[in-house]
Each structure stands twice: as structure tokens, then as C-alpha cells.
Amino acid sequence: MALDDWKTESLTEGGQSRIFVAQRDGDPNKYALKRLKNLDRIERFKNEIESCLKLRHPNIIEVVEYNLSKPKPYLVIPFYELGSLSELDLEKISPLDKFKLFSKICNAVKYAHGNNIIHRDLKPDNILMKDDHTPIVSDFGLCFLETNVGRVTITDEVVGSRHFIAPEYEDGRLETVTQTSDIYSMGKILYWLFANKVTFAREKHRDPNYFLLGSSDEGYLYLVYNLLDKTITEPAQRYSSIGELCSAIDTTIFVLEHDGRVLNKSAKKPCLFCRRGIYRIEVAPPNHKYGNLTDSFGLKPSNYSEYLILVCDFCGHVQYFHSSSLGDGSFNPNWKLT
């Protein structure tokens, strides 16, 4: 089928639009042409086009062309052979690469927020993938432009996917549209990435059926949960901005790239010396084995200091952590020991 100067081949069809693979003479590239079926959704369609034209970012979809004057309006975007993030084989992606992929999505959302655009429908299906696994945030049809006087979404219509939307959007509750709702959805995507595409409604990442740390003590999962606890939660407890989440992701990537260890009593900590054993806790506050301190490690117990001592179960390498630098005798709060 030809549409203007586009030669098209049907790809898929939904309730509101039909998608074609499109090409035109003189251009070897393939494109995706999205043609609107339901004209009742024309304002949403315009919203999507307006938002994408406003945003110029390497991880946000580009509108190549559009025509709103046709009986069935259309827009054209690049076509990606890999499809969406939801089609990717996650088991072939390392934890570090998952964090890096997630970071690119976060930075795209940060850029959108900086341009007063809240996506409101972030989910794996709406993140397209280049051949090199670069993510492209797409489908801004439900987005909210904070400078708008009106809202495009119909008030009795639920925004986004039920497994990824923030609870404040359920049942069409749109009185308050904030950027933290996208942060909640980003947390759901992060969980989905590390749980091999498992989804759940609401805040269940610590429920026994979904708790990833229940069957693993891998250090990177503790880093995942540090992020989940400040995203998949009530609005007041989330990161205050997507920029704050981006910074937390950058720190996480730095720790993994530099072979850092997780400051959590329960996390697996491979030995830095022999690289074969695992550090086990020999002494930990607040219940010191004072005999061990004196006899095994040559340390003198004090009412004004706390020690955390780790010993490799293979080579015996010892790591000491001491509280005196804090000045008040309490142990470093960056460690999670309970």
C-alpha cells in the first residue's frame, strides 16, 4: 500500500492505530508508520507528535514525518528490527549491562522532565531497542505537558499498564500529575529487568513471592533493592526527582565497574586477595565476641568503639572496619547490619 510517498507493509494492528513498515524511494532505511484508526484519539495523537518534536535526545524516539490532514492521520518514526525491550533475551545481559541500559532510559526521562513532559506510560513495550541494545523511549501518546491548560487523557480512563503505572493513576485518578509517577514506573522496569520479566501490581517487590533476595545473596541484587525501595513506594518516599535516581544509578555502576562491595551484612562479599573465598563475619556490632577481639585479632575492646571484622573462608584474609572516625562510638550508618 502506498501512502503519500511511502510504500508500506502491514506490521501490526491495535485498537487505536495500525503500524506499517515503510520505505520511500532513494532511502535505504526502514521506518515504522503509525496510522491512527480512531479519530476520537486525535488529540492524544497530536500530543505524541508535539512531545517528540520538542525532545531531541539520543534515547528518545524521533518523529521523521507526520500528516494530520489525512482522513487517517499518521506519523513516521525509525524502525528497529529488535523491536521493544520486552522482546529482549534478558538472560544474556549481565547485571552491569542491565544497569547501564537502565541508566540510559533514566537519562532520557530526565531530559523529558527537564522539558516539562511527564511520560506516564513507561513500560518495556514502549522502549524500542537499536541493534546495539541502545534503548529508545517511545510512545508519548499519554504524556502530560506540564504547561498545558487541559489534559488529553479522558478522566475515566486508566493511564498506562496496570503493572507499571503508579498507584495514584489507578482508576483514572489524575488530579495530581507529578514527575515522581514516572519514577515509580522506572522502579517497576528495573525490577522487571532483574527478575527476568516478572511483573506484579502495586508495591510487592519485598513480598515473599517476588523477593529476589530470598534465593540469592549476590551483591548486585542488594544494589537493585536500594533503588527499588526508593522508587516502588508511596510518592513521599520516592526519589524527589529523576535526576536523583540517575545519580544513584551512576553510583551503582561505579561500584560494580570498580569491583566494589555492598555494605550489607547479608550480601556475598568475594575475597579481594585470593579471589576464591567469601568473606564471613567474625565480629559485628553491637554483639562483640570480645574474646575473639583480644585473642584472635589483637584488638582491645572499648566502650567507645565498635568493630566489624570479615574473614575470608578460603585464605583467611581479614578486613577491619572501625567506628572511631564517627566520634561518638556508633558504627558507620552506611553499613546495613540488621
C-alpha positions in Angstrom: 0.0 0.0 0.0 1.3 3.5 -0.8 0.7 6.4 1.4 1.9 9.8 0.1 5.4 8.8 -1.0 5.7 5.9 1.5 5.5 2.3 0.4 4.1 0.3 3.3 3.7 -3.3 4.5 1.3 -4.0 7.4 3.2 -5.0 10.6 0.6 -5.0 13.5 -2.7 -3.5 14.5 -4.1 -2.3 17.8 -7.4 -0.8 18.9 -6.4 2.8 18.1 -3.8 2.5 15.3 -2.2 0.4 12.7 1.6 0.0 12.3 3.3 -0.4 8.9 6.9 -1.0 7.9 7.5 1.9 5.5 10.1 2.8 2.9 10.5 5.5 0.3 12.4 5.8 -3.0 16.0 6.8 -2.6 16.2 6.0 1.1 17.5 2.5 2.1 16.3 2.8 5.7 13.2 1.2 7.1 10.7 3.2 9.1 7.6 2.5 11.2 4.5 4.3 10.0 1.7 4.6 12.7 -1.7 5.4 11.2 -4.5 6.5 13.5 -7.7 4.5 13.2 -9.9 6.1 15.9 -10.2 9.9 15.3 -11.6 10.2 18.9 -7.9 9.9 19.8 -6.6 12.7 17.6 -5.7 14.9 20.5 -3.6 12.2 22.0 -2.0 11.6 18.6 -1.2 15.3 18.4 0.2 15.2 21.9 2.6 12.4 20.9 3.8 14.3 17.9 4.2 17.6 19.7 6.2 16.0 22.5 8.5 14.1 20.2 9.2 17.2 18.1 10.1 19.1 21.3 12.5 16.4 22.5 15.9 15.8 20.9 17.8 13.1 22.8 19.7 10.0 21.6 17.4 7.8 23.7 14.1 9.3 22.8 12.2 8.5 19.6 12.4 10.8 16.6 9.4 11.8 14.5 10.6 11.7 10.9 7.4 12.9 9.3 3.7 13.3 10.1 0.5 14.3 8.4 -2.6 15.3 10.4 -4.7 16.4 7.4 -5.4 12.9 6.1 -8.7 11.1 6.9 -6.5 8.7 8.9 -3.5 10.8 10.2 -0.1 9.2 10.5 3.3 9.7 11.9 6.6 8.1 10.9 9.4 7.0 13.2 12.6 4.9 12.7 12.1 1.2 12.5 14.1 -1.0 14.9 14.5 -4.7 13.9 14.9 -5.8 17.5 11.5 -4.5 18.5 11.0 -3.4 22.1 12.7 -4.1 25.3 10.0 -6.7 26.1 11.3 -8.9 23.3 14.9 -8.9 24.5 16.5 -12.1 26.0 17.4 -10.7 29.4 19.3 -13.8 30.5 22.1 -12.9 28.0 22.6 -9.5 29.6 25.0 -9.1 32.5 23.9 -7.2 35.7 26.3 -4.4 34.9 24.9 -4.0 31.4 21.3 -4.0 32.7 22.2 -1.1 35.0 23.8 0.7 32.1 20.7 0.1 29.9 18.5 1.3 32.7 20.7 4.4 33.1 20.1 5.4 29.5 16.4 5.1 29.9 16.6 7.2 33.1 18.5 9.9 31.4 16.0 10.1 28.6 13.2 10.5 31.1 15.3 13.1 32.9 15.6 15.1 29.7 11.8 14.8 29.1 11.1 16.1 32.6 13.5 18.9 32.0 11.3 19.9 29.1 8.2 19.7 31.3 7.0 16.4 29.8 5.8 13.6 32.0 5.6 10.3 30.1 3.0 8.4 32.3 3.2 5.2 30.3 6.8 3.9 30.8 7.0 0.2 30.3 9.1 -2.3 28.4 6.7 -2.4 25.4 7.3 1.4 25.0 11.1 1.2 24.9 12.4 0.3 21.5 15.9 -1.3 21.0 18.6 -0.5 18.5 20.8 -3.3 17.2 23.5 -2.4 19.7 21.0 -2.6 22.6 20.6 1.2 22.9 17.2 1.9 24.4 14.8 4.4 22.7 11.9 5.7 24.8 8.8 5.9 22.6 5.0 6.3 22.7 4.4 9.7 24.3 0.7 9.5 23.5 -0.3 9.6 27.2 2.3 12.1 28.2 1.4 15.2 30.1 2.9 18.6 29.2 3.1 20.5 32.4 2.5 23.8 30.6 -0.8 22.6 29.2 -4.0 24.2 30.3 -6.0 21.0 29.6 -5.3 17.3 29.9 -5.5 14.9 27.0 -6.3 11.7 28.9 -10.0 11.1 29.4 -10.8 11.3 33.1 -12.4 7.9 33.5 -9.6 6.1 31.6 -6.7 4.4 33.4 -3.3 5.7 32.3 -0.7 3.2 31.3 -0.2 -0.5 32.0 -1.5 -1.7 35.4 1.8 -3.5 36.2 3.8 -0.4 35.6 1.7 2.7 36.5 2.0 4.5 39.8 -0.9 3.8 42.2 -2.0 7.4 42.1 -3.1 6.9 38.5 -5.3 3.9 39.1 -9.0 4.2 38.4 -8.3 7.3 36.3 -7.2 9.5 39.3 -5.4 12.3 37.5 -5.9 15.2 39.9 -2.2 15.4 40.6 0.3 14.6 37.8 3.9 14.7 39.1 7.2 13.6 37.8 7.5 11.1 40.7 4.9 8.9 39.0 7.4 8.2 36.2 10.0 7.4 38.9 7.6 4.7 40.2 7.3 3.2 36.7 11.1 3.2 36.3 11.3 1.2 39.5 8.9 -1.4 38.0 11.0 -1.6 34.9 14.2 -2.1 37.0 12.6 -5.0 38.9 11.4 -6.5 35.6 14.9 -6.3 34.2 16.4 -8.2 37.1 13.5 -10.6 37.7 13.6 -11.9 34.1 10.3 -10.2 33.1 8.3 -10.9 36.2 5.6 -8.3 36.9 3.3 -7.5 39.8 0.7 -4.9 40.7 1.5 -2.3 43.4 4.4 -2.5 45.8 5.2 -6.2 46.2 9.0 -6.3 45.5 9.6 -7.4 49.1 6.7 -9.9 49.3 8.0 -13.5 49.6 6.7 -14.5 46.1 8.6 -11.7 44.5 11.6 -11.1 46.8 14.7 -11.6 44.6 17.0 -11.7 47.7 15.0 -14.6 49.1 17.0 -17.1 47.0 20.2 -15.2 46.3 22.8 -13.2 48.3 24.5 -11.7 45.2 25.8 -8.2 46.0 24.3 -6.6 42.9 20.8 -7.5 44.0 21.2 -5.5 47.2 22.1 -2.6 45.0 18.9 -3.2 43.0 16.9 -3.2 46.2 18.5 0.0 47.3 16.9 1.6 44.2 13.6 -0.3 44.4 12.9 0.8 47.9 13.0 4.5 46.8 11.0 4.0 43.6 8.3 1.4 44.1 6.8 3.1 47.1 4.5 5.9 48.1 5.1 9.3 46.5 6.6 11.0 49.6 9.2 8.1 49.9 10.4 8.1 46.3 13.4 9.9 44.9 12.5 13.5 44.7 13.4 13.8 41.1 14.5 11.5 38.2 17.9 13.3 38.4 18.3 11.9 41.9 17.6 8.4 40.6 20.1 8.9 37.7 22.8 9.9 40.3 22.0 6.7 42.3 22.3 4.6 39.2 25.7 6.2 38.3 27.0 5.4 41.8 25.7 1.8 41.4 27.5 1.4 38.1 30.7 2.9 39.6 30.7 0.4 42.4 30.2 -2.6 40.0 32.8 -1.3 37.5 35.4 -0.9 40.2 34.7 -4.3 41.9 33.3 -2.6 45.0 31.5 -4.4 47.8 28.0 -3.9 49.1 27.8 -2.5 52.6 25.2 -5.0 53.8 25.8 -7.8 56.4 23.9 -10.4 54.3 25.4 -9.7 50.9 28.0 -12.1 49.4 31.5 -10.4 49.5 34.1 -12.2 47.4 37.7 -12.0 48.8 39.8 -9.2 47.4 43.0 -11.1 48.0 42.6 -14.7 46.8 39.5 -14.1 44.6 38.3 -17.6 45.5 36.8 -17.3 49.0 34.0 -15.4 50.5 34.3 -13.0 53.5 32.4 -14.2 56.5 31.5 -12.0 59.5 33.6 -12.9 62.5 32.8 -9.9 64.7 30.0 -7.5 64.3 28.4 -4.7 66.4 26.6 -4.5 68.7 27.2 -8.0 70.0 31.0 -8.3 70.0 32.7 -11.6 70.8 35.3 -9.8 73.0 37.4 -12.9 73.4 37.8 -13.0 69.7 38.7 -9.4 69.6 41.6 -9.9 72.0 42.8 -13.4 71.3 42.3 -13.7 67.6 42.8 -10.2 66.3 44.9 -8.4 69.0 42.3 -5.7 69.4 41.4 -4.2 72.8 37.6 -3.8 73.3 36.4 -0.4 74.3 33.1 1.2 75.4 33.8 3.9 72.8 34.5 1.8 69.7 32.8 -0.8 67.6 34.4 -3.2 65.2 33.2 -5.1 62.1 35.6 -7.9 61.1 35.4 -10.0 58.0 37.5 -13.1 57.4 37.9 -14.9 54.1 36.8 -18.6 54.4 39.5 -19.7 51.9 42.7 -17.8 52.5 42.0 -16.1 55.9 42.4 -12.6 54.6 41.0 -10.1 57.2 39.1 -6.9 56.7 38.6 -4.5 59.6 36.0 -1.7 59.9 36.2 0.6 62.9 33.7 3.2 64.2 36.1 5.7 65.9 36.1 8.1 62.9 32.5 8.9 63.6 33.5 10.4 67.0 30.5 9.1 69.0 31.2 5.4 69.2 28.3 4.4 67.0 29.0 2.3 64.0 29.0 3.6 60.4 25.4 4.1 59.4 26.3 3.3 55.7 26.6 -0.3 56.7 23.3 -2.3 57.0 23.9 -4.8 59.8 20.4 -5.8 60.6 
